[in-house]
Amino acid sequence: MPPLLRAASLACVIVLAASGASAARANEAAASAERGEYIFHAAGCASCHTAKGGEPLAGGVALDTPFGRFYTPNITPDPQAGIGDWSLANLERALWEGRAPDGKPYYPSFPYTSYTGMEATDVVDLWAYLKTVEHSAEPSRPHELSFPFSLRAGLHAWQFLFFEPGRFQADAKRDETWNRGAYLVRSVAHCGECHTPRNVFGAIEHDRWLAGNPDGPDGKRVPNITPDVKGGIGTWSATDITFYLEIGFEPKGDVAGGAMKQVIDESTSRLTPVDRDAIAAYLQALPPLPDAVR
Amino acid sequence: MKRAGFVTAFVLATTISGAAFAAEEAKNLVEYRWSVMTAFGGHAAAIAKVVKGEVPYTDQVSGHAAAIAITAPMIRDIFPKGSGPDAFADTDALPAIWDKPDAFKKAQDDFVVAADEFAEAAKSDDRKTVLVGFKKLGDACGACHQDFRREKK
């Protein structure tokens, strides 16, 4: 290798290493609350953290699961009731590692198994936005869980067995649209948390990814969104998917109620058309799976 | 004695046929309701096909919207008592319709208003105006389905 080229490639390596190091944490000074608001909607935070008729982001939404009833917490900047005394590092730890500022593990009802893939720049923007929302002094309610799930210590074992922390890794074999869709579906919009069945430990069954969940939140069935013609949405065109995510009408003219209506209102209808196209491209490229039947 | 037997038989027969008649009536009411809902869905699906740009019939959107608006008030009549799941198990109508009449009436009224407003919006040449009205109509459909329709199996 000629010396000049060698020097150039060495410089590349140094630049890559440097950018790799900075990618681990984003610059808080360069954060944008405006971009953060977009991420906030894409991540569907309000769907779970704002109760019907309650103060925005003050929590208190009940999530009924086979393990008991979870109540979502207050995430407003109120220093007592909310997360006003948090730092960016606390939010990163919550989203990426599923841990509270004191190090205690969170229950996976908080979808950190998905959020762990969120890019550092998105997290720092989200943090900038969360600091701007209205305070609420509404205290968070404790969960009502059945024994032994009420023992938080068990979560260390759960995280060890079922939680793999790590940022989203782009697939170089796929195009930019697919990768953007994969990032949104898997990490930010956390679609798999409801649309994938869970095992007896409440962990997502990755070999049945997005094949529907017979026992979703509130005990309701969540549909298969793989391109399987019979069980999934294989008959839907890309436009059918993006139109549904924007307006809410299924191709046959029906409008679903339930949790998805809220997801459309709070989240997918607020995305850019480019991002909805990316989600559709990713969903259509999934392996078609038959309906998840217990 | 013989007469008492006749009376018993008569009462029994009328009770049974009365129950059978009520069940048949509930089935007919629910089937009629399904037809009306399918009509709404048919028009909505047709509109969706146009606004997605999959078919060229942009001048037919307002006709579909008018059809929905003119039939929308029918929903005030087609949920009589005795047409719920206790009378005909296949219906997706939830008991909340009859248990919370005020909330149900509001959901019905919101739908009728959204249908009227969409009929106006659908006359516009501006795609955005049409889409916003269509989304509001869908919101009204979904709000009612959310609280008053059983989750799909």
Interface residues (C-beta under 8 A of the other chain):
Chain A: K220 R221 S237 T239 D240 F243 E246 I247 G248 F249 P251 K252 G253 D254 V255 A256 G257 G258 K261 D265 S269
Chain B: F40 G41 G42 H43 A44 A45 A46 A48 V51 K52 G53 E54 L131 F134 K135 G138 D139 C141 G142 A143 C144 H145 Q146 D147 R149 E151 K152 K153
